[in-house]
Each structure stands twice: as C-alpha cells, then as structure tokens.
C-alpha cells in the first residue's frame, strides 16, 4: 500500500462522501485496502477493530446544524468532539497517534 498502510477504514456520515471515497479507491487501485463506511464516528466499526493512526476532521463551530451538509461544519455544544475524545481510546492501538485536522 502507498506509504505502508495495509488497511484503511474511512468513515463519514454523508453517504455521498462514502460513495465518492469508494469510487476514488477503485479508480486509484486501492479498493482492496480502503474500506469506506457510512458511520457516525465509531458506530460502524467492528468489535475489536483498532488502529495505529486515527485521523479526524470534526465539525468545528458550536452552532446548530439544520441538515447533513451543515453538520459537517457545525457541532452543537461540541457533542461530536466530546464523543470522539471519550471513545477514541477504545480504537487506538498502544502508542497509536491521533491527527486532528481542521479545514475552515
């Protein structure tokens, strides 16, 4: 795999983003390595599934989201942040890393 990853699990709450990820993986020859799932954070991960690296791009504004598109930017009460940091330890391998991205 490119840069050494043998498996990648990509999750998104937006089904269109998941479809695009699957198509891009296929187009670039990574469909056997990249597993894209429609998931709210960790909800669609399998029992015991853990990772060396978790990269996340969480919604970044404390504002009410009216729809799925707004929810990719707005996080009422920072509920997504709070949930991510309370649950991530179950999915991160010992000495694993978290990369928190923010695109404005």
C-alpha positions in Angstrom: 0.0 0.0 0.0 1.1 3.6 -0.6 3.2 4.8 2.3 2.9 1.4 4.0 -0.7 1.2 5.2 -2.1 -2.3 4.8 -5.7 -1.3 5.7 -7.6 1.9 5.8 -11.1 2.4 7.2 -12.7 5.7 6.1 -15.9 6.8 7.8 -18.3 9.6 7.1 -21.9 10.5 8.0 -22.6 11.6 4.4 -23.5 8.7 2.1 -22.4 10.8 -0.9 -18.9 11.1 0.6 -18.7 7.4 1.3 -19.7 6.7 -2.4 -17.1 9.1 -3.6 -14.4 7.5 -1.4 -15.3 4.1 -2.7 -15.1 5.3 -6.3 -11.8 7.1 -5.8 -10.3 4.0 -4.1 -11.4 1.9 -7.1 -10.1 4.4 -9.6 -6.7 4.5 -8.0 -6.3 0.8 -7.3 -6.9 0.8 -3.6 -10.3 -0.8 -3.3 -8.9 -3.9 -1.6 -7.3 -1.8 1.1 -9.7 1.1 1.7 -13.0 0.2 3.4 -15.3 3.2 3.3 -18.3 3.1 5.7 -21.3 5.3 6.4 -20.8 5.9 10.1 -21.2 8.4 12.9 -17.7 8.3 14.3 -17.1 4.8 15.6 -20.6 3.4 15.3 -19.9 1.1 12.3 -16.5 -0.2 13.5 -16.3 -3.8 14.2 -15.7 -5.2 17.7 -12.0 -5.2 18.5 -11.1 -3.1 15.5 -8.2 -0.9 16.4 -5.8 1.4 14.6 -2.2 2.7 14.7 -3.4 6.1 13.3 -6.7 7.8 13.5 -7.2 11.0 11.5 -10.3 13.0 12.0 -11.8 16.2 10.6 -14.5 17.1 13.0 -17.1 19.8 12.6 -15.6 23.0 14.1 -18.2 25.5 15.1 -20.6 25.5 18.1 -23.7 26.1 16.1 -27.0 24.2 15.4 -26.9 22.2 12.1 -30.1 22.1 10.2 -29.0 19.4 7.8 -26.3 16.9 6.8 -24.2 19.4 5.0 -24.3 21.9 7.9 -23.4 19.1 10.2 -20.1 18.7 8.5 -19.2 22.2 9.8 -21.3 22.8 12.9 -21.3 20.8 16.1 -24.0 21.9 18.6 -22.4 22.0 22.1 -19.3 20.3 20.6 -21.1 17.0 21.1 -19.1 15.3 18.4 -15.7 16.5 19.9 -16.8 15.3 23.3 -17.9 11.9 22.0 -14.8 11.5 19.9 -12.4 12.0 22.8 -14.4 9.9 25.2 -14.5 6.9 22.8 -11.3 7.1 20.7 -9.2 5.2 23.3 -11.1 2.0 22.6 -10.0 2.1 18.9 -6.4 3.4 19.2 -3.6 0.9 19.5 -0.9 1.3 22.2 1.4 4.1 21.1 -1.1 5.0 18.4 -1.5 8.5 17.1 -4.4 10.9 16.5 -4.3 13.6 13.9 -6.9 16.2 14.3 -7.5 18.2 11.1 -9.5 21.4 10.8 -10.4 22.9 7.4 -12.0 26.3 7.6 
